[in-house]
Structures are given as C-alpha cells and as structure tokens.
Amino acid sequence: MAALSAPSTPSATPSPAAPAQPPWPATAPAPGSEGNDVNTIGFEELRAMGLSVTQASRLVSARQERGGFQSFDELDGLPGFSNELLTRLKRTLTISA
C-alpha cells in the first residue's frame, strides 16, 4: 500500500498589507454631483463614507422631517455630529439649492 502524503501547501509568506484608506475622499466632490448631495445621498452611501449607523440614520431622518437641508449649519444641532464630522461632510458633500 502506498503511503499517503499531505498535499503540499505554498509557503505562508504574508502578503504586504494594503495601505489604509481614509473613510473620506481626499478631494471635494465635483460640482453638481448628485450622488454626493446631502439631500439625496442614501443611508448605505453615508455608511460607506464612515458615518456610524446612528449618524447616518439621524441625517436621513432629519432630512425627511425637514424636507431637505438648505445649509450645513442645519446639521450642527444633530446629536453625534461633531465639528470634525461637519467639516468632513462639508468637504465631501454638496447641498442642492
């Protein structure tokens, strides 16, 4: 009877780690880019941008209650929206008129 041998496995050389990507784009959105408009962006897109479930839910709920936002100043009163977060949103989102 032939002896069974274990299948050969490639060496366990770790692959280089991918560079960490920030959750926020480095540049501002293109003007008129509807996908980046705070009045039209969806919950999942907000989550993909790095907002927590609670933050994304609050933004979407407040937008529905108010019928949209006219300025980023309206986001200032939302619980959980720090000055840093508001600054990031202003850099990455637009507000339609």
N, C-alpha and C positions, 0 to 999 in steps of 0.2 A: 504494500500500500504506500502511495506517495504521501509524504508529509505536506500538510497544508501550511503555507506561509502567509503571513499577514500582508495585505496589499501595501505596496509602497506609497508613502504619502510625501508630498512635497515638503521641503523644509519649512518650518514655521517661522519664516522671516516676516516680521511685522511690516506692513506697508506704511509708507510715510503718512502721517496724519494730514488730512486736508486742512488748508488754512481756515481758521474760524471766520465765518461770515457774519457781519453785524446784522441784526434783525431789521435794520432800517437802511434804505438805499442811501448811498453817499451823495447823490445829487438830487436836486429838486425835480419834480415831475414836469413833463412838457406842458406848456400852457394848453388848456382845453382838453387835457387827457381825462376823459370822463371816468375811467377806471380808478383814478386817484382822487376823485372828488368826494369830500366828506359827506356830501348829501346823497351819494349814490353807491358808495363802496359797501360791500357786503360784510357780514359777520366773519366769514371764513377768511376774507382778504385782510381784515383787521387783525385777526389772529395770526395770519402769516407774517404780518408786519411786526409782530412782537407784543401786541396788546394781550392782556390776560383775558380769560373768558368773561370775567366780571366787567372789565373795562370795555370790551367790545360790546357786551350786552347793554351796558349803560349808554354808550354812544348811540347805538341803534335805537334804543327805546326813547332817548331824549330827542333824537331826530324825528321819530314818528310822532311824538307828543307835540313837538313844536312846529311840525310841518317843514323842517329843514333848518339849517343854520345860515345866518347872514354873515357871521364873522367868527373867528376862532375865540374871541372873547366870551362867547356863549358857552364854550366848553370849560371855561375856567371854574365854574361852580359845580361841575360834576365830581362826585366823590371818587377819589382814587386817581385823579388827573393832576399830577404834579406839574410844576413849572417846567421841569425837564421833559416830561412827556409831551406837554403842549408845544414846547419848542420843536421837538422831533416831528410832531404832527404837522406843524406849520411848514417844516422843511420838505415834507414828503407828500402832503395832500394839498388840494386846492379847494376852494369853495365857489360853487357856481352862483352866479348872480340871480 
